[in-house]
Amino acid sequence: MTRRSTRCADGKLRLDLSVAQLTLRLNSSTAFYKKVMGIKSVTAVSDTELHLEYDARDQSVVLMLAFDPLTKRLVNAQVSHKHRIAN
């Protein structure tokens, strides 16, 4: 008997474990890339705007990305120096 032919309750449990494993991998990958790229935070300001804050040399920088609500394509990007980081 293959796993696909088991009862629904057993199949649901296996699906939940798969989702948990995928979530763990996604969270681990996200944490890794944030650390490697120096990203301090990611904030969805609205449905069409995303702010990424990261360290660049001795400054904290915010990259503001705006997307078209219909096409979901990037329409604008701005960089803002947030503040100086104390040594």
C-alpha positions, 0 to 999 in steps of 0.5 A: 500500500502506498502512502497516497492510499492511506486514510484521509486523517493520516494523509492530512497529518502527513500534509501538515508535516510537509507544510511545517518542513517547507515553512522551516526551510523558508524561514531558515533561508530568509534568516540566512539571506537577511544576515548575509545581505545585512538586512535589519528589517522588511516592512510592508508599508501597504499592499504596493510598497515595501521597505527594506532596512539594511546596514551599509558601511556606517549608515542605516539605509532604507530601500523603498520599493513601490509596485504597480497594484495591477501588474505587480511590477516594480514602478519606483525605488528610492534610497533613504539614509535613515541615521548614523550608526554609533561605533 
